[in-house]
Amino acid sequence: MKISREDVVRVAELAYLELSEAELETYRQQVDDILEYIGKLNELDTSNVEPMAQVLSDDQSADATLREDVVVLCDVAAEILQQAPDPEGIYFRVPKVIER
């Protein structure tokens, strides 16, 4: 076992999640399975595998695959804020939803 129940409880607290005992055990087992699989992957010999420098293969050219970057202005903030029930300057005001 690579992860304890206490580890799952701590992560749940950090994420503000309230989990039942059954959920704690389910997530502990799932995370443990993931960590075990990663451990198996770490056992693979990758010494002869070159790191990838890019995702294009040798027979693909960047010109044929990728589009040109184009700047498109999107100045709709003022119009959108006019529709907000309680705007404050250039921001939306929203009620507080997390009490901790």
Secondary structure, DSSP 8 states (H G I E B T S, - for coil): --S-HHHHHHHHHHTT----HHHHHHHHHHHHHHHHHHHHHHTS--TT----S-SS-TT--HHHHS----------HHHHHHTSSSEETTEE--------
